[in-house]
Amino acid sequence: MDRDNIVYSTDPEWSQRNDFEQEKTIPPGDTIYVQREKKGRGGKTVTTITNLSGDLKSQLKELKIHCGSGGTIKKRVLELQGDQRDKIAKFLKEKGLLVKMRGG
């Protein structure tokens, strides 16, 4: 049975809440990639964060507040306005995540 499509179950061992809570945590050891992009954005610079798992909305909100800039989520990639690579990398490393910079 595919657990992603279950709306309701009478099985006492099945718990949708536990699956959601596990998804919010970022597994240690996953590498988060931070890079600056300009291409296709009318000359505007954005910082992209890829390979994050869990609740991306709350993570984006934290990063936007920390950096003091706007941002969005597109195809499971977080985008923050401006060149925020150093701030983001420092913030994520303080949370105990492995961060690598990409690009120039």
N, C-alpha and C positions, 0 to 999 in steps of 0.2 A: 504494500500500500504506500503510495506517495504522500509523505507527511506535509509537503508544501501546499497541497490542495485541500487538506482537511479543514473544515470550518468548525465541526463539532464532533466529538467522539465520546462514547460511553466507556471506553477503555480507561480504567483507573490509573494505569501506568503512563498513559500519554498525557503530556503537559505542554501546551503551547507556550505558557509563560516561561518555563525553563529554557526552551529553545530561543526565545527572544532575549533573555538575559545573557545567554552564552554568546549570542551574536554581537552584543554591545561591547564586549571586551575584545581588545586587540591581542592576538596571540603573540607572545614574545618570540623574537627570532625572525619575524617577517621584516623584510627591508622596505622602508618607506622611501620613495624617490621624490625629490623636490627639484623642480627646474623652472627656469624663466623662459617664457615664450613671447614672441611678438608677431609671428607669421600669421596672416589672415585675420588680424585684429585692427586693421587700420592704423598701424604704428603704435598702438597702445601695448604696454607691457603687462603681462599677468604672470603670476607664479602658480604652477600646477603641482598638486600633490597626488601621487598615484600609489596604488597598492595598499590603501587603507581599507580595513574591514570594520564591520560593526555599524553602529549608528552614525552615519555620515553627517546627518543634519546637526546633531549636537556637537560633533567635532568641528564642523564648519563654523558654528556659532562661537565656540571657544576661540578658534583661530582668528575670526573676524574681530572679536573684542580685543584679543591680545595684540593684533597688528594695527588696529584702528583703521581698517579698510573694508570695502565691500567684497562680496564674493558670491559664488554660486557652485552648484554641483551639476556636472554634465557627464553622463555615461560613467558614473562611479569615480570621477576625477574631480577633486576639489580645485577650484580656481579662485585665487585672490587677486584683487587689483593691485598693480604695482609690483616692484621688485622687493619681495618680502622674504627671500630665501634664508638669509641669516637669522632673522627673527623666528621663522617657522622651524628651522633646523634646531635652534637652541631650545625652543619650547618643547618640541617633540622628544629631544634627547633628555630633557629634564623629566619627562614622563617615563623614561626607561626604554625608549624605542630605538631601533637601529635605523639611522637616517643616512642616505647617500645623496649627494648633489649630482645633478646631471646637467649637461649642456654648458653653455658659456655665459 
